Structure formats: C-alpha cells, structure tokens
Amino acid sequence: MNTLIRRRDDLRLLEGTEVEVSGRVKEFRRHEKRRDLDTLLLTNLIVTPTPVGESVFLEHLWLLQRQLKKIKLHSEQGKRIKFIGIVYSYKRLGGKSVDRGLFNLTDFGIKPLKYENPNH
C-alpha cells in the first residue's frame, strides 16, 4: 500500500533520510539578480527512502539548478529525471514567503547527492 504525501511539510517524517527521487522537469526559472539562485520545478515526484521504503508522492518541488549541476545531472523540460538525495529542513526567509505569511516557518526540501547516468 502506497502512502500519499502532497505537501513538503509532510517530508518532516523523512528528514535526514536518503531517498531516491524521480520527477518530471516542468519549468526553469531564472533569478532576476543572482544566477546561483536559478531554480527548476519538478512535478509528479515519487520519493522512495533507500535502500528500502514505501514510496510517497509529491505534487511539486523546486530545486536550485546549481545542485543538479554539482552532481552532473543535466535536465530538459518535459523529461523525467532520477537522483539520490537527502531530505533536509530550512527556514523560509524571504521572497514570496513574506507575501504569503510563511516567513520564518520551517519547510522541507531534498538535496541531490548523486546521479548515476543509466547510459554509461
């Protein structure tokens, strides 16, 4: 039986856990002032704790493009990508978080750790 998790906040149950992530690249977004803050949007994510665990579903997740470049994962819009990462927590400190009343709240993300190209 699969568990459905639709909010990043529910990733708190997996904080510090290594996970396999599979998601479709939907959008690339450039930061207006800083290239190191360029992001990409993954949708329809399947997150599975490794080495064994029950898969969970996330509707979407934003990642810094530099994190994927660091593990040599190249992505194209519309393609599904897969990588190993670790769930972490962080405090929302700015941007749209302030407008939405989310400033200083804890949120969760997935930091990419490694990518193994299946074509090599």
Z-matrix of the N, CA and C atoms (Angstrom, degrees):
N
C 1 1.447
C 2 1.522 1 109.34
N 3 1.326 2 117.45 1 128.31
C 4 1.457 3 121.42 2 -179.42
C 5 1.524 4 110.92 3 -90.50
N 6 1.315 5 115.37 4 143.68
C 7 1.446 6 121.79 5 175.59
C 8 1.524 7 107.68 6 -94.98
N 9 1.310 8 117.48 7 138.42
C 10 1.455 9 120.83 8 177.20
C 11 1.510 10 109.31 9 -104.77
N 12 1.332 11 116.32 10 124.51
C 13 1.451 12 122.44 11 174.86
C 14 1.517 13 106.32 12 -121.55
N 15 1.311 14 117.16 13 120.99
C 16 1.454 15 120.52 14 -174.24
C 17 1.529 16 113.11 15 -111.65
N 18 1.325 17 118.40 16 -2.27
C 19 1.456 18 120.51 17 178.70
C 20 1.513 19 108.87 18 -126.24
N 21 1.338 20 115.68 19 141.49
C 22 1.459 21 118.90 20 179.11
C 23 1.519 22 111.54 21 -59.52
N 24 1.332 23 117.52 22 -29.82
C 25 1.462 24 120.98 23 -179.80
C 26 1.523 25 111.08 24 -56.56
N 27 1.324 26 116.77 25 -31.79
C 28 1.460 27 119.97 26 -179.82
C 29 1.530 28 112.35 27 -72.21
N 30 1.334 29 117.07 28 -9.41
C 31 1.467 30 119.84 29 175.17
C 32 1.529 31 111.49 30 -69.34
N 33 1.326 32 117.55 31 -9.50
C 34 1.477 33 119.95 32 179.09
C 35 1.525 34 111.15 33 -56.11
N 36 1.326 35 116.47 34 -27.99
C 37 1.464 36 120.82 35 178.62
C 38 1.531 37 111.75 36 -67.23
N 39 1.342 38 116.04 37 -21.69
C 40 1.470 39 120.43 38 -178.34
C 41 1.525 40 112.50 39 -110.19
N 42 1.334 41 117.88 40 10.15
C 43 1.467 42 119.88 41 -177.69
C 44 1.526 43 110.90 42 -55.97
N 45 1.342 44 115.51 43 131.09
C 46 1.461 45 121.89 44 -179.38
C 47 1.516 46 113.69 45 83.38
N 48 1.317 47 117.55 46 0.15
C 49 1.461 48 122.36 47 -177.82
C 50 1.523 49 110.63 48 -94.91
N 51 1.337 50 115.89 49 137.60
C 52 1.463 51 120.08 50 173.83
C 53 1.525 52 107.91 51 -76.85
N 54 1.343 53 115.54 52 134.58
C 55 1.464 54 120.85 53 -176.37
C 56 1.526 55 110.41 54 -134.55
N 57 1.318 56 115.50 55 153.64
C 58 1.461 57 121.20 56 169.70
C 59 1.517 58 106.26 57 -96.88
N 60 1.331 59 116.35 58 130.97
C 61 1.459 60 121.70 59 -175.78
C 62 1.521 61 109.47 60 -119.53
N 63 1.313 62 115.61 61 133.66
C 64 1.458 63 121.79 62 174.70
C 65 1.521 64 107.02 63 -131.60
N 66 1.342 65 116.61 64 126.87
C 67 1.462 66 119.54 65 -179.50
C 68 1.516 67 111.08 66 -156.43
N 69 1.312 68 115.74 67 159.82
C 70 1.464 69 122.02 68 -179.61
C 71 1.526 70 109.50 69 -95.41
N 72 1.345 71 115.80 70 132.58
C 73 1.463 72 121.65 71 178.82
C 74 1.530 73 108.28 72 -75.67
N 75 1.332 74 116.12 73 116.51
C 76 1.462 75 119.70 74 -177.52
C 77 1.522 76 112.27 75 -101.40
N 78 1.345 77 116.50 76 -39.56
C 79 1.464 78 118.77 77 -171.05
C 80 1.517 79 110.83 78 -153.19
N 81 1.330 80 115.62 79 144.82
C 82 1.454 81 123.04 80 170.35
C 83 1.518 82 107.26 81 -109.29
N 84 1.340 83 117.26 82 137.02
C 85 1.452 84 120.17 83 -179.87
C 86 1.529 85 109.78 84 -131.10
N 87 1.332 86 115.67 85 126.76
C 88 1.466 87 121.20 86 178.39
C 89 1.520 88 109.36 87 -90.18
N 90 1.320 89 115.19 88 136.84
C 91 1.457 90 120.10 89 175.11
C 92 1.516 91 108.03 90 -76.40
N 93 1.322 92 116.91 91 138.49
C 94 1.461 93 119.95 92 -173.69
C 95 1.521 94 113.95 93 -65.48
N 96 1.338 95 117.58 94 -25.65
C 97 1.461 96 119.84 95 -176.91
C 98 1.528 97 114.35 96 -120.54
N 99 1.326 98 117.46 97 -31.00
C 100 1.475 99 119.86 98 -172.66
C 101 1.523 100 111.35 99 -127.10
N 102 1.338 101 115.87 100 117.53
C 103 1.472 102 121.52 101 -179.76
C 104 1.532 103 111.61 102 -65.53
N 105 1.335 104 118.28 103 -26.94
C 106 1.461 105 120.24 104 -179.89
C 107 1.525 106 111.95 105 -71.41
N 108 1.336 107 117.41 106 -7.64
C 109 1.459 108 121.48 107 178.09
C 110 1.533 109 112.24 108 -108.61
N 111 1.345 110 117.00 109 13.45
C 112 1.465 111 120.33 110 173.62
C 113 1.526 112 108.68 111 -62.13
N 114 1.342 113 116.54 112 140.78
C 115 1.457 114 120.91 113 -175.63
C 116 1.522 115 111.38 114 -126.32
N 117 1.328 116 114.09 115 167.63
C 118 1.451 117 119.62 116 169.56
C 119 1.516 118 107.85 117 -137.59
N 120 1.319 119 114.71 118 149.56
C 121 1.456 120 122.29 119 -177.05
C 122 1.516 121 109.70 120 -104.01
N 123 1.332 122 115.42 121 123.01
C 124 1.457 123 121.40 122 172.65
C 125 1.519 124 107.87 123 -102.02
N 126 1.337 125 116.76 124 139.70
C 127 1.458 126 121.31 125 177.75
C 128 1.519 127 109.69 126 -125.24
N 129 1.321 128 115.06 127 165.27
C 130 1.468 129 121.71 128 178.62
C 131 1.524 130 111.75 129 49.46
N 132 1.320 131 115.58 130 53.90
C 133 1.459 132 121.18 131 -177.04
C 134 1.521 133 111.85 132 -82.07
N 135 1.317 134 114.73 133 142.46
C 136 1.460 135 122.31 134 169.95
C 137 1.521 136 105.37 135 -115.90
N 138 1.322 137 116.03 136 120.80
C 139 1.464 138 122.46 137 -177.33
C 140 1.518 139 107.59 138 -116.02
N 141 1.352 140 115.71 139 120.89
C 142 1.462 141 120.86 140 -176.90
C 143 1.523 142 109.88 141 -125.13
N 144 1.335 143 117.96 142 119.98
C 145 1.462 144 119.71 143 175.46
C 146 1.532 145 110.22 144 -59.36
N 147 1.354 146 116.31 145 142.07
C 148 1.468 147 119.94 146 178.94
C 149 1.514 148 109.12 147 -111.02
N 150 1.323 149 119.29 148 151.83
C 151 1.459 150 126.34 149 3.75
C 152 1.524 151 112.51 150 -78.68
N 153 1.334 152 117.68 151 -22.48
C 154 1.461 153 120.69 152 -178.63
C 155 1.518 154 108.06 153 -138.57
N 156 1.298 155 115.91 154 139.67
C 157 1.458 156 119.36 155 177.49
C 158 1.505 157 110.79 156 177.90
N 159 1.307 158 114.91 157 169.63
C 160 1.453 159 121.45 158 -178.85
C 161 1.530 160 109.58 159 -85.22
N 162 1.326 161 117.62 160 128.08
C 163 1.458 162 122.14 161 -179.74
C 164 1.516 163 110.92 162 -67.38
N 165 1.327 164 114.79 163 145.07
C 166 1.456 165 121.75 164 174.99
C 167 1.527 166 108.59 165 -126.37
N 168 1.324 167 116.50 166 159.55
C 169 1.449 168 122.55 167 -177.08
C 170 1.516 169 110.24 168 -113.47
N 171 1.336 170 116.03 169 135.45
C 172 1.462 171 121.76 170 172.01
C 173 1.521 172 108.24 171 -121.89
N 174 1.310 173 116.43 172 136.32
C 175 1.453 174 120.69 173 179.91
C 176 1.525 175 111.89 174 -66.14
N 177 1.350 176 116.92 175 -44.55
C 178 1.467 177 120.14 176 179.11
C 179 1.530 178 110.72 177 -157.21
N 180 1.337 179 114.73 178 162.31
C 181 1.457 180 121.61 179 177.71
C 182 1.522 181 107.86 180 -157.68
N 183 1.328 182 116.77 181 129.49
C 184 1.461 183 121.48 182 174.58
C 185 1.524 184 108.96 183 -90.48
N 186 1.325 185 117.01 184 138.51
C 187 1.467 186 123.15 185 177.30
C 188 1.517 187 109.20 186 -128.51
N 189 1.321 188 116.56 187 149.24
C 190 1.460 189 119.92 188 171.66
C 191 1.525 190 108.45 189 -73.14
N 192 1.325 191 116.57 190 131.50
C 193 1.461 192 120.31 191 -179.74
C 194 1.526 193 111.49 192 -60.49
N 195 1.335 194 116.53 193 -33.21
C 196 1.472 195 119.55 194 -178.93
C 197 1.534 196 111.86 195 -63.03
N 198 1.353 197 117.16 196 -29.53
C 199 1.467 198 119.94 197 179.07
C 200 1.532 199 110.53 198 -66.35
N 201 1.329 200 117.11 199 -37.89
C 202 1.464 201 120.07 200 179.13
C 203 1.526 202 110.84 201 -74.26
N 204 1.333 203 117.22 202 -36.66
C 205 1.473 204 120.23 203 177.47
C 206 1.523 205 110.42 204 -63.49
N 207 1.327 206 116.28 205 -35.46
C 208 1.464 207 121.61 206 -178.62
C 209 1.534 208 111.71 207 -61.74
N 210 1.338 209 116.88 208 -33.89
C 211 1.466 210 120.04 209 178.88
C 212 1.538 211 111.52 210 -97.90
N 213 1.361 212 115.28 211 12.26
C 214 1.469 213 122.46 212 176.02
C 215 1.531 214 113.23 213 63.35
N 216 1.328 215 116.00 214 35.74
C 217 1.458 216 120.89 215 177.07
C 218 1.526 217 107.60 216 -101.52
N 219 1.320 218 116.28 217 116.27
C 220 1.464 219 121.57 218 178.53
C 221 1.519 220 108.18 219 -99.71
N 222 1.316 221 116.08 220 136.99
C 223 1.461 222 119.48 221 -174.40
C 224 1.521 223 111.00 222 -127.07
N 225 1.319 224 114.80 223 152.49
C 226 1.459 225 122.41 224 176.42
C 227 1.518 226 107.86 225 -127.51
N 228 1.315 227 115.30 226 145.97
C 229 1.456 228 120.28 227 178.97
C 230 1.525 229 109.97 228 -59.73
N 231 1.334 230 115.50 229 133.68
C 232 1.455 231 121.45 230 179.02
C 233 1.521 232 114.42 231 90.26
N 234 1.337 233 117.55 232 -14.13
C 235 1.467 234 121.34 233 -178.79
C 236 1.517 235 110.44 234 -89.28
N 237 1.327 236 115.80 235 151.03
C 238 1.465 237 121.76 236 175.33
C 239 1.525 238 107.59 237 -90.48
N 240 1.328 239 115.87 238 133.15
C 241 1.458 240 120.77 239 177.00
C 242 1.524 241 108.88 240 -118.15
N 243 1.333 242 114.91 241 158.68
C 244 1.460 243 120.88 242 -178.85
C 245 1.534 244 108.00 243 -140.38
N 246 1.335 245 116.25 244 135.52
C 247 1.457 246 120.92 245 178.74
C 248 1.526 247 109.49 246 -154.57
N 249 1.332 248 114.99 247 166.87
C 250 1.465 249 122.65 248 174.30
C 251 1.526 250 106.98 249 -100.00
N 252 1.329 251 116.75 250 135.58
C 253 1.454 252 120.44 251 -179.75
C 254 1.514 253 110.89 252 -146.59
N 255 1.315 254 115.22 253 -177.83
C 256 1.454 255 120.83 254 178.24
C 257 1.530 256 108.62 255 -130.65
N 258 1.324 257 116.12 256 137.47
C 259 1.462 258 121.60 257 -179.60
C 260 1.529 259 108.59 258 -78.39
N 261 1.348 260 116.21 259 132.43
C 262 1.459 261 121.36 260 -179.82
C 263 1.526 262 109.92 261 -136.30
N 264 1.320 263 115.90 262 162.83
C 265 1.462 264 120.80 263 176.38
C 266 1.530 265 109.13 264 -112.63
N 267 1.329 266 115.49 265 154.85
C 268 1.458 267 121.36 266 177.38
C 269 1.530 268 109.05 267 -152.60
N 270 1.324 269 115.71 268 163.25
C 271 1.464 270 121.88 269 177.13
C 272 1.524 271 108.90 270 -96.86
N 273 1.323 272 116.51 271 133.21
C 274 1.465 273 121.34 272 175.81
C 275 1.531 274 107.31 273 -75.11
N 276 1.339 275 116.60 274 124.05
C 277 1.463 276 119.31 275 -173.24
C 278 1.520 277 115.08 276 -120.60
N 279 1.302 278 119.16 277 -7.21
C 280 1.455 279 116.91 278 -177.78
C 281 1.508 280 112.37 279 -172.92
N 282 1.330 281 114.29 280 -161.87
C 283 1.453 282 120.83 281 179.60
C 284 1.517 283 111.99 282 64.34
N 285 1.311 284 115.95 283 -138.56
C 286 1.462 285 121.56 284 -177.87
C 287 1.525 286 112.24 285 -70.05
N 288 1.329 287 117.26 286 -15.60
C 289 1.468 288 120.76 287 179.37
C 290 1.527 289 111.00 288 -59.07
N 291 1.332 290 116.41 289 -38.19
C 292 1.461 291 120.83 290 -179.00
C 293 1.527 292 109.14 291 -65.37
N 294 1.344 293 116.45 292 -47.64
C 295 1.471 294 121.10 293 -179.05
C 296 1.519 295 112.20 294 -61.97
N 297 1.315 296 117.35 295 -31.59
C 298 1.466 297 121.71 296 -176.97
C 299 1.523 298 113.46 297 -92.44
N 300 1.329 299 116.83 298 4.27
C 301 1.463 300 120.58 299 179.36
C 302 1.519 301 113.34 300 72.71
N 303 1.337 302 116.96 301 25.55
C 304 1.464 303 121.11 302 -177.53
C 305 1.527 304 112.48 303 -107.05
N 306 1.332 305 117.28 304 5.76
C 307 1.450 306 121.34 305 -177.19
C 308 1.529 307 111.49 306 -55.26
N 309 1.324 308 115.95 307 132.55
C 310 1.466 309 125.32 308 176.84
C 311 1.530 310 113.96 309 69.65
N 312 1.323 311 118.39 310 10.27
C 313 1.460 312 120.03 311 174.55
C 314 1.525 313 109.32 312 -84.36
N 315 1.312 314 116.41 313 153.52
C 316 1.464 315 121.34 314 178.08
C 317 1.523 316 109.35 315 -80.67
N 318 1.332 317 115.63 316 133.69
C 319 1.456 318 121.99 317 175.84
C 320 1.521 319 107.06 318 -128.77
N 321 1.316 320 116.75 319 172.79
C 322 1.456 321 121.17 320 -176.09
C 323 1.512 322 110.43 321 -130.58
N 324 1.312 323 115.28 322 146.30
C 325 1.453 324 122.22 323 178.47
C 326 1.514 325 109.86 324 -141.36
N 327 1.325 326 115.48 325 -178.12
C 328 1.465 327 121.81 326 177.49
C 329 1.518 328 108.00 327 -128.90
N 330 1.334 329 116.55 328 119.53
C 331 1.455 330 121.76 329 179.41
C 332 1.526 331 108.63 330 -91.39
N 333 1.343 332 117.64 331 119.74
C 334 1.458 333 119.99 332 177.27
C 335 1.529 334 111.34 333 -63.60
N 336 1.339 335 116.43 334 134.03
C 337 1.454 336 122.16 335 179.31
C 338 1.519 337 113.12 336 -109.45
N 339 1.340 338 116.29 337 -40.90
C 340 1.463 339 119.42 338 -178.55
C 341 1.521 340 110.83 339 -157.81
N 342 1.312 341 112.21 340 155.73
C 343 1.454 342 120.79 341 178.96
C 344 1.516 343 107.44 342 -139.60
N 345 1.308 344 115.76 343 129.07
C 346 1.457 345 120.15 344 177.86
C 347 1.519 346 107.30 345 -112.18
N 348 1.320 347 116.20 346 113.96
C 349 1.439 348 121.64 347 -178.36
C 350 1.523 349 109.30 348 -69.37
N 351 1.341 350 118.54 349 118.50
C 352 1.457 351 120.86 350 -178.52
C 353 1.528 352 113.67 351 -68.61
N 354 1.357 353 116.65 352 -12.63
C 355 1.466 354 120.76 353 -178.35
C 356 1.530 355 112.33 354 -89.14
N 357 1.335 356 118.02 355 -2.16
C 358 1.471 357 120.27 356 -179.24
C 359 1.499 358 111.17 357 -120.47
